Structure formats: C-alpha cells, structure tokens
Amino acid sequence: MTEATPVSHEQLLTQWLSWMKAHPDWAKELLAESTDREKVNDPHTSKTDL
C-alpha cells in the first residue's frame, strides 16, 4: 500500500471551491441541505422557520 501525500488545508479548500464552481447545481443543493440541517439543530430556530 502506498502512503497518501499530505494535503494542506489551503489545497483542500481550493479543490472544494473548484468542485463547487464545476458543479453549481450540486453545490447549491449541498449548501441548502447543510443550512436546513443547521436550522434543525439550532435551538433558537422555531420549527415554523423551516
């Protein structure tokens, strides 16, 4: 088995942003799901806000 080359946080962020630009529809859906999950987990958000 070969060792994985370490990747810096900056490289990961750059790759992530490139992916989001290349797949805008998926990126929007992913971000929407993330936002919805945060609202559900936020005790200050009422269920009617969802």
N, CA, C and O atoms as a printed pandas DataFrame, in Angstrom:
     atom_number atom_name residue_name chain_id  residue_number  x_coord  y_coord  z_coord
0              1         N          MET        A               1    0.851   -1.188    0.000
1              2        CA          MET        A               1    0.000    0.000    0.000
2              3         C          MET        A               1    0.891    1.243    0.000
3              4         O          MET        A               1    1.876    1.302    0.736
4              5         N          THR        A               2    0.549    2.223   -0.816
5              6        CA          THR        A               2    1.344    3.445   -0.869
6              7         C          THR        A               2    0.796    4.453    0.121
7              8         O          THR        A               2   -0.394    4.466    0.436
8              9         N          GLU        A               3    1.688    5.292    0.598
9             10        CA          GLU        A               3    1.266    6.325    1.547
10            11         C          GLU        A               3    0.610    7.477    0.801
11            12         O          GLU        A               3    1.018    7.829   -0.306
12            13         N          ALA        A               4   -0.397    8.050    1.411
13            14        CA          ALA        A               4   -1.064    9.204    0.817
14            15         C          ALA        A               4   -0.193   10.444    1.011
15            16         O          ALA        A               4    0.434   10.623    2.055
16            17         N          THR        A               5   -0.170   11.280    0.005
17            18        CA          THR        A               5    0.576   12.527    0.103
18            19         C          THR        A               5   -0.238   13.493    0.951
19            20         O          THR        A               5   -1.429   13.682    0.703
20            21         N          PRO        A               6    0.392   14.108    1.951
21            22        CA          PRO        A               6   -0.355   15.058    2.782
22            23         C          PRO        A               6   -0.836   16.253    1.946
23            24         O          PRO        A               6   -0.129   16.739    1.063
24            25         N          VAL        A               7   -2.035   16.703    2.242
25            26        CA          VAL        A               7   -2.618   17.834    1.525
26            27         C          VAL        A               7   -2.890   18.933    2.541
27            28         O          VAL        A               7   -3.438   18.677    3.614
28            29         N          SER        A               8   -2.505   20.153    2.199
29            30        CA          SER        A               8   -2.714   21.270    3.119
30            31         C          SER        A               8   -4.183   21.690    3.114
31            32         O          SER        A               8   -4.936   21.359    2.199
32            33         N          HIS        A               9   -4.567   22.419    4.144
33            34        CA          HIS        A               9   -5.937   22.931    4.217
34            35         C          HIS        A               9   -6.219   23.847    3.027
35            36         O          HIS        A               9   -7.322   23.851    2.482
36            37         N          GLU        A              10   -5.212   24.618    2.635
37            38        CA          GLU        A              10   -5.383   25.529    1.502
38            39         C          GLU        A              10   -5.652   24.750    0.209
39            40         O          GLU        A              10   -6.494   25.151   -0.594
40            41         N          GLN        A              11   -4.940   23.642    0.010
41            42        CA          GLN        A              11   -5.164   22.811   -1.177
42            43         C          GLN        A              11   -6.564   22.201   -1.154
43            44         O          GLN        A              11   -7.241   22.156   -2.181
44            45         N          LEU        A              12   -6.997   21.734    0.014
45            46        CA          LEU        A              12   -8.340   21.161    0.125
46            47         C          LEU        A              12   -9.413   22.204   -0.177
47            48         O          LEU        A              12  -10.385   21.922   -0.878
48            49         N          LEU        A              13   -9.228   23.407    0.357
49            50        CA          LEU        A              13  -10.193   24.476    0.117
50            51         C          LEU        A              13  -10.241   24.831   -1.367
51            52         O          LEU        A              13  -11.317   25.028   -1.931
52            53         N          THR        A              14   -9.071   24.912   -1.992
53            54        CA          THR        A              14   -9.004   25.221   -3.419
54            55         C          THR        A              14   -9.708   24.147   -4.240
55            56         O          THR        A              14  -10.450   24.460   -5.171
56            57         N          GLN        A              15   -9.478   22.884   -3.897
57            58        CA          GLN        A              15  -10.139   21.784   -4.606
58            59         C          GLN        A              15  -11.653   21.849   -4.410
59            60         O          GLN        A              15  -12.417   21.654   -5.355
60            61         N          TRP        A              16  -12.075   22.121   -3.184
61            62        CA          TRP        A              16  -13.507   22.203   -2.873
62            63         C          TRP        A              16  -14.170   23.335   -3.663
63            64         O          TRP        A              16  -15.246   23.152   -4.233
64            65         N          LEU        A              17  -13.525   24.503   -3.692
65            66        CA          LEU        A              17  -14.093   25.629   -4.429
66            67         C          LEU        A              17  -14.143   25.342   -5.925
67            68         O          LEU        A              17  -15.101   25.720   -6.599
68            69         N          SER        A              18  -13.124   24.681   -6.443
69            70        CA          SER        A              18  -13.115   24.300   -7.861
70            71         C          SER        A              18  -14.266   23.347   -8.164
71            72         O          SER        A              18  -14.934   23.474   -9.190
72            73         N          TRP        A              19  -14.490   22.400   -7.271
73            74        CA          TRP        A              19  -15.588   21.444   -7.457
74            75         C          TRP        A              19  -16.924   22.178   -7.450
75            76         O          TRP        A              19  -17.794   21.900   -8.275
76            77         N          MET        A              20  -17.086   23.119   -6.516
77            78        CA          MET        A              20  -18.350   23.852   -6.422
78            79         C          MET        A              20  -18.605   24.671   -7.691
79            80         O          MET        A              20  -19.741   24.760   -8.157
80            81         N          LYS        A              21  -17.543   25.271   -8.248
81            82        CA          LYS        A              21  -17.697   26.038   -9.488
82            83         C          LYS        A              21  -18.035   25.122  -10.661
83            84         O          LYS        A              21  -18.811   25.496  -11.540
84            85         N          ALA        A              22  -17.457   23.932  -10.672
85            86        CA          ALA        A              22  -17.681   22.988  -11.770
86            87         C          ALA        A              22  -19.052   22.318  -11.690
87            88         O          ALA        A              22  -19.577   21.862  -12.706
88            89         N          HIS        A              23  -19.630   22.257  -10.502
89            90        CA          HIS        A              23  -20.921   21.580  -10.294
90            91         C          HIS        A              23  -21.866   22.498   -9.509
91            92         O          HIS        A              23  -22.226   22.180   -8.376
92            93         N          PRO        A              24  -22.269   23.624  -10.090
93            94        CA          PRO        A              24  -23.066   24.605   -9.335
94            95         C          PRO        A              24  -24.398   24.072   -8.819
95            96         O          PRO        A              24  -24.823   24.439   -7.723
96            97         N          ASP        A              25  -25.062   23.215   -9.585
97            98        CA          ASP        A              25  -26.358   22.687   -9.125
98            99         C          ASP        A              25  -26.178   21.803   -7.898
99           100         O          ASP        A              25  -26.936   21.908   -6.935
100          101         N          TRP        A              26  -25.179   20.936   -7.934
101          102        CA          TRP        A              26  -24.909   20.073   -6.786
102          103         C          TRP        A              26  -24.473   20.910   -5.587
103          104         O          TRP        A              26  -24.867   20.640   -4.452
104          105         N          ALA        A              27  -23.659   21.926   -5.850
105          106        CA          ALA        A              27  -23.170   22.771   -4.765
106          107         C          ALA        A              27  -24.337   23.475   -4.064
107          108         O          ALA        A              27  -24.384   23.529   -2.835
108          109         N          LYS        A              28  -25.275   24.015   -4.847
109          110        CA          LYS        A              28  -26.441   24.692   -4.262
110          111         C          LYS        A              28  -27.260   23.729   -3.416
111          112         O          LYS        A              28  -27.702   24.068   -2.318
112          113         N          GLU        A              29  -27.456   22.527   -3.938
113          114        CA          GLU        A              29  -28.235   21.526   -3.203
114          115         C          GLU        A              29  -27.533   21.138   -1.901
115          116         O          GLU        A              29  -28.167   21.029   -0.851
116          117         N          LEU        A              30  -26.228   20.934   -1.983
117          118        CA          LEU        A              30  -25.455   20.561   -0.803
118          119         C          LEU        A              30  -25.495   21.666    0.247
119          120         O          LEU        A              30  -25.681   21.388    1.432
120          121         N          LEU        A              31  -25.323   22.910   -0.177
121          122        CA          LEU        A              31  -25.356   24.027    0.762
122          123         C          LEU        A              31  -26.751   24.200    1.357
123          124         O          LEU        A              31  -26.877   24.541    2.533
124          125         N          ALA        A              32  -27.790   23.974    0.572
125          126        CA          ALA        A              32  -29.163   24.075    1.083
126          127         C          ALA        A              32  -29.412   23.014    2.144
127          128         O          ALA        A              32  -30.009   23.298    3.182
128          129         N          GLU        A              33  -28.955   21.792    1.888
129          130        CA          GLU        A              33  -29.122   20.719    2.875
130          131         C          GLU        A              33  -28.371   21.048    4.154
131          132         O          GLU        A              33  -28.870   20.804    5.252
132          133         N          SER        A              34  -27.176   21.599    4.015
133          134        CA          SER        A              34  -26.368   21.953    5.175
134          135         C          SER        A              34  -27.070   23.028    6.002
135          136         O          SER        A              34  -27.106   22.952    7.230
136          137         N          THR        A              35  -27.629   24.030    5.320
137          138        CA          THR        A              35  -28.335   25.111    6.008
138          139         C          THR        A              35  -29.567   24.576    6.723
139          140         O          THR        A              35  -29.829   24.947    7.867
140          141         N          ASP        A              36  -30.327   23.707    6.058
141          142        CA          ASP        A              36  -31.513   23.115    6.686
142          143         C          ASP        A              36  -31.127   22.321    7.924
143          144         O          ASP        A              36  -31.820   22.388    8.939
144          145         N          ARG        A              37  -30.042   21.576    7.858
145          146        CA          ARG        A              37  -29.591   20.766    8.989
146          147         C          ARG        A              37  -29.208   21.673   10.160
147          148         O          ARG        A              37  -29.505   21.359   11.312
148          149         N          GLU        A              38  -28.545   22.802    9.864
149          150        CA          GLU        A              38  -28.164   23.733   10.927
150          151         C          GLU        A              38  -29.404   24.313   11.597
151          152         O          GLU        A              38  -29.432   24.477   12.817
152          153         N          LYS        A              39  -30.432   24.626   10.806
153          154        CA          LYS        A              39  -31.670   25.172   11.375
154          155         C          LYS        A              39  -32.327   24.154   12.303
155          156         O          LYS        A              39  -32.810   24.508   13.378
156          157         N          VAL        A              40  -32.344   22.898   11.886
157          158        CA          VAL        A              40  -32.962   21.845   12.694
158          159         C          VAL        A              40  -32.207   21.677   14.006
159          160         O          VAL        A              40  -32.819   21.437   15.047
160          161         N          ASN        A              41  -30.893   21.801   13.964
161          162        CA          ASN        A              41  -30.072   21.600   15.156
162          163         C          ASN        A              41  -29.939   22.850   16.012
163          164         O          ASN        A              41  -29.376   22.784   17.105
164          165         N          ASP        A              42  -30.446   23.993   15.542
165          166        CA          ASP        A              42  -30.331   25.246   16.282
166          167         C          ASP        A              42  -31.540   25.401   17.205
167          168         O          ASP        A              42  -32.668   25.521   16.727
168          169         N          PRO        A              43  -31.316   25.400   18.523
169          170        CA          PRO        A              43  -32.446   25.508   19.454
170          171         C          PRO        A              43  -33.162   26.855   19.368
171          172         O          PRO        A              43  -34.280   26.986   19.865
172          173         N          HIS        A              44  -32.535   27.864   18.742
173          174        CA          HIS        A              44  -33.141   29.190   18.642
174          175         C          HIS        A              44  -34.026   29.330   17.404
175          176         O          HIS        A              44  -34.678   30.359   17.225
176          177         N          THR        A              45  -34.054   28.316   16.557
177          178        CA          THR        A              45  -34.883   28.339   15.356
178          179         C          THR        A              45  -36.184   27.607   15.652
179          180         O          THR        A              45  -36.184   26.456   16.090
180          181         N          SER        A              46  -37.290   28.295   15.404
181          182        CA          SER        A              46  -38.573   27.622   15.620
182          183         C          SER        A              46  -38.849   26.694   14.447
183          184         O          SER        A              46  -38.335   26.908   13.349
184          185         N          LYS        A              47  -39.647   25.678   14.670
185          186        CA          LYS        A              47  -39.961   24.710   13.621
186          187         C          LYS        A              47  -40.740   25.367   12.480
187          188         O          LYS        A              47  -40.743   24.847   11.365
188          189         N          THR        A              48  -41.400   26.500   12.737
189          190        CA          THR        A              48  -42.145   27.175   11.679
190          191         C          THR        A              48  -41.212   27.902   10.721
191          192         O          THR        A              48  -41.621   28.243    9.611
192          193         N          ASP        A              49  -39.957   28.151   11.125
193          194        CA          ASP        A              49  -38.987   28.802   10.246
194          195         C          ASP        A              49  -38.514   27.865    9.151
195          196         O          ASP        A              49  -37.995   28.318    8.130
196          197         N          LEU        A              50  -38.686   26.561    9.347
197          198        CA          LEU        A              50  -38.223   25.580    8.370
198          199         C          LEU        A              50  -39.218   25.533    7.267
199          200         O          LEU        A              50  -39.048   24.773    6.314
